[in-house]
Amino acid sequence: MATVTRPAWITIAAVSALLLAGCTTTAGSDTAGGGESAGDGGGDTASSGACPAVSGYELFSSDLVTAAPESGAVYGDGSTLSFTLAMGAGYSPTLDLTYLTDAGTPVILGSQNLLDNGDGTYSNNLNVFDSDADGRPGFASVTIVKDDTFEAPAGQEGASQPILGTYCITFAVE
Protein backbone atom coordinates (compact mmCIF):
# COMPACT_ATOMS: atom_id res chain seq x y z
CA MET A 1 0.00 0.00 0.00
CA ALA A 2 1.37 3.38 -1.01
CA THR A 3 1.65 6.12 1.58
CA VAL A 4 0.40 9.54 0.57
CA THR A 5 2.62 12.28 1.92
CA ARG A 6 1.17 15.55 3.16
CA PRO A 7 2.24 17.57 0.07
CA ALA A 8 0.61 14.98 -2.21
CA TRP A 9 -2.57 15.11 -0.12
CA ILE A 10 -2.67 18.91 -0.46
CA THR A 11 -2.24 18.58 -4.23
CA ILE A 12 -5.05 16.02 -4.43
CA ALA A 13 -7.34 18.29 -2.38
CA ALA A 14 -6.53 21.30 -4.56
CA VAL A 15 -7.18 19.38 -7.79
CA SER A 16 -10.46 18.04 -6.37
CA ALA A 17 -11.56 21.57 -5.45
CA LEU A 18 -10.78 22.79 -8.97
CA LEU A 19 -12.76 19.94 -10.52
CA LEU A 20 -15.74 20.67 -8.29
CA ALA A 21 -15.54 24.37 -9.13
CA GLY A 22 -15.95 23.43 -12.80
CA CYS A 23 -19.32 21.85 -11.94
CA THR A 24 -20.93 24.99 -10.54
CA THR A 25 -23.87 26.49 -12.35
CA THR A 26 -23.61 29.66 -14.38
CA ALA A 27 -26.09 31.62 -16.37
CA GLY A 28 -26.16 30.87 -20.08
CA SER A 29 -26.01 33.40 -22.86
CA ASP A 30 -28.60 34.24 -25.45
CA THR A 31 -27.74 35.79 -28.78
CA ALA A 32 -29.82 38.73 -29.91
CA GLY A 33 -33.16 37.99 -31.44
CA GLY A 34 -33.94 34.31 -31.04
CA GLY A 35 -35.56 31.99 -28.57
CA GLU A 36 -35.74 31.99 -24.83
CA SER A 37 -32.93 32.91 -22.50
CA ALA A 38 -30.91 29.81 -21.72
CA GLY A 39 -29.73 29.01 -18.20
CA ASP A 40 -30.83 30.65 -14.99
CA GLY A 41 -27.82 29.92 -12.80
CA GLY A 42 -27.61 28.92 -9.15
CA GLY A 43 -29.10 26.06 -7.19
CA ASP A 44 -29.27 22.34 -7.79
CA THR A 45 -28.97 21.79 -11.54
CA ALA A 46 -31.26 18.77 -11.69
CA SER A 47 -34.17 20.41 -9.89
CA SER A 48 -33.76 24.07 -10.88
CA GLY A 49 -33.39 23.55 -14.62
CA ALA A 50 -30.01 25.26 -14.71
CA CYS A 51 -27.21 23.76 -16.74
CA PRO A 52 -23.59 24.04 -15.70
CA ALA A 53 -21.17 25.55 -18.18
CA VAL A 54 -19.63 22.79 -20.32
CA SER A 55 -17.15 23.48 -23.10
CA GLY A 56 -18.66 22.63 -26.47
CA TYR A 57 -22.22 23.01 -25.15
CA GLU A 58 -22.50 26.77 -24.83
CA LEU A 59 -26.15 27.81 -24.54
CA PHE A 60 -27.39 30.07 -27.35
CA SER A 61 -30.31 30.66 -29.66
CA SER A 62 -29.79 31.97 -33.19
CA ASP A 63 -32.11 34.37 -35.00
CA LEU A 64 -33.46 31.35 -36.90
CA VAL A 65 -35.18 30.10 -33.72
CA THR A 66 -38.02 32.44 -32.75
CA ALA A 67 -39.40 30.35 -29.87
CA ALA A 68 -37.79 27.63 -27.75
CA PRO A 69 -38.60 25.73 -24.54
CA GLU A 70 -37.83 27.45 -21.25
CA SER A 71 -34.55 26.58 -19.58
CA GLY A 72 -34.77 23.24 -17.78
CA ALA A 73 -37.82 22.02 -19.72
CA VAL A 74 -38.45 18.32 -19.07
CA TYR A 75 -37.83 15.83 -21.88
CA GLY A 76 -37.95 12.04 -22.08
CA ASP A 77 -41.19 11.22 -20.26
CA GLY A 78 -43.51 12.10 -23.13
CA SER A 79 -43.35 15.85 -22.46
CA THR A 80 -43.14 17.86 -25.69
CA LEU A 81 -40.18 20.03 -26.66
CA SER A 82 -41.22 22.55 -29.29
CA PHE A 83 -39.22 25.04 -31.37
CA THR A 84 -40.43 27.65 -33.87
CA LEU A 85 -38.13 28.37 -36.80
CA ALA A 86 -38.11 31.73 -38.62
CA MET A 87 -37.93 30.05 -42.03
CA GLY A 88 -41.30 28.34 -41.56
CA ALA A 89 -42.47 24.83 -42.37
CA GLY A 90 -41.03 22.24 -44.72
CA TYR A 91 -37.68 21.50 -43.07
CA SER A 92 -36.32 18.49 -41.18
CA PRO A 93 -34.45 19.75 -38.10
CA THR A 94 -32.80 17.32 -35.71
CA LEU A 95 -32.62 17.37 -31.92
CA ASP A 96 -29.22 16.26 -30.58
CA LEU A 97 -29.49 15.17 -26.93
CA THR A 98 -26.72 15.09 -24.30
CA TYR A 99 -26.99 14.62 -20.53
CA LEU A 100 -24.48 15.34 -17.77
CA THR A 101 -23.22 12.77 -15.28
CA ASP A 102 -22.85 13.57 -11.58
CA ALA A 103 -19.23 14.47 -12.37
CA GLY A 104 -20.37 16.96 -15.04
CA THR A 105 -19.19 14.83 -17.96
CA PRO A 106 -21.36 15.16 -21.09
CA VAL A 107 -22.78 11.88 -22.43
CA ILE A 108 -24.33 11.89 -25.91
CA LEU A 109 -27.74 10.25 -25.71
CA GLY A 110 -28.56 10.40 -29.42
CA SER A 111 -30.44 12.37 -32.05
CA GLN A 112 -34.12 12.52 -32.87
CA ASN A 113 -36.04 14.19 -35.66
CA LEU A 114 -38.22 17.14 -34.83
CA LEU A 115 -41.65 16.73 -36.40
CA ASP A 116 -42.91 19.47 -38.72
CA ASN A 117 -46.24 20.75 -37.34
CA GLY A 118 -46.88 22.63 -40.60
CA ASP A 119 -46.77 26.14 -39.15
CA GLY A 120 -43.03 26.67 -38.61
CA THR A 121 -43.20 24.86 -35.27
CA TYR A 122 -41.26 21.62 -34.85
CA SER A 123 -41.67 19.30 -31.88
CA ASN A 124 -40.82 15.94 -30.36
CA ASN A 125 -42.29 14.09 -27.38
CA LEU A 126 -40.61 10.69 -27.53
CA ASN A 127 -39.81 8.77 -24.36
CA VAL A 128 -36.27 8.00 -23.19
CA PHE A 129 -35.94 4.48 -21.80
CA ASP A 130 -33.29 2.70 -19.71
CA SER A 131 -30.94 5.60 -19.23
CA ASP A 132 -28.81 7.11 -16.50
CA ALA A 133 -30.10 10.48 -17.74
CA ASP A 134 -33.13 10.43 -15.40
CA GLY A 135 -33.29 13.65 -13.40
CA ARG A 136 -30.07 14.92 -14.95
CA PRO A 137 -29.54 18.28 -16.63
CA GLY A 138 -28.58 18.17 -20.26
CA PHE A 139 -28.56 19.88 -23.61
CA ALA A 140 -30.82 19.82 -26.64
CA SER A 141 -29.16 21.20 -29.77
CA VAL A 142 -31.29 21.93 -32.83
CA THR A 143 -29.45 21.26 -36.09
CA ILE A 144 -30.61 21.39 -39.69
CA VAL A 145 -29.16 20.41 -43.06
CA LYS A 146 -28.21 23.64 -44.84
CA ASP A 147 -29.80 24.48 -48.17
CA ASP A 148 -30.13 27.66 -50.25
CA THR A 149 -33.41 28.80 -48.68
CA PHE A 150 -31.86 30.28 -45.52
CA GLU A 151 -28.58 31.69 -44.23
CA ALA A 152 -26.70 29.73 -41.58
CA PRO A 153 -26.16 31.43 -38.20
CA ALA A 154 -23.14 33.73 -37.91
CA GLY A 155 -19.90 31.80 -37.59
CA GLN A 156 -21.39 28.68 -39.21
CA GLU A 157 -21.69 29.92 -42.80
CA GLY A 158 -19.74 26.98 -44.26
CA ALA A 159 -21.36 24.29 -42.11
CA SER A 160 -23.41 21.66 -43.92
CA GLN A 161 -25.49 21.09 -40.76
CA PRO A 162 -25.42 24.27 -38.65
CA ILE A 163 -26.55 24.36 -35.03
CA LEU A 164 -29.52 26.72 -34.66
CA GLY A 165 -29.43 26.71 -30.87
CA THR A 166 -28.38 24.77 -27.79
CA TYR A 167 -30.80 24.72 -24.88
CA CYS A 168 -30.76 23.49 -21.28
CA ILE A 169 -33.20 20.65 -20.54
CA THR A 170 -33.84 18.17 -17.74
CA PHE A 171 -34.28 14.49 -18.55
CA ALA A 172 -37.10 12.40 -17.08
CA VAL A 173 -36.82 8.75 -18.06
CA GLU A 174 -40.06 6.84 -18.57
C-alpha positions, 0 to 999 in steps of 0.5 A: 500500500502506497503512503500519501505524503502531506504535500501529495494530499494537499495537491489532491485536495486542490485538484479536487476543489478545482474539478468541483468548481468546474461543476458549478452552475452559471447563467447561459447566454442568449444571442440577440433575437432568437428563442428563450434565454438559456440558463438561470444559474444557481441552485441544484442543476437537476431540480432548478433547470439550470445547466452548468457551463460545459465546453462545447455546449454553450447555450445560445439561440440563433435568430433562426429560432423564434421560440424555444422551450424554457430553460430546464424544460423536461424531456424524455417522459412524453413531455413535448419540446417545441421550437419555432423556426423563422424560415417556416415549415417544410424542413427536417431539423434534428434534436441532438441530446446530451446529458451530464453525469454527476461528475459533469461529464457530457454523455451523448444520448442520441439524435431525434427528428423534430416533427414538422407541425406545418406552421413553422413549429417543430416538436418531439415528445418521444420517451427515453428508456433505460438511461442514467439520464433520469433527473439529470440536466442536459442539452438539446441542440437543434441542427438542420441540413443547410440548403439555399433557402436560408442563411446559416447562423453567424460563424457557421456559414460553411457548415453543412449542418449548422446548429440553430441553438443549444438549450438546457433541458432536464431528462425524465426517463419513462 
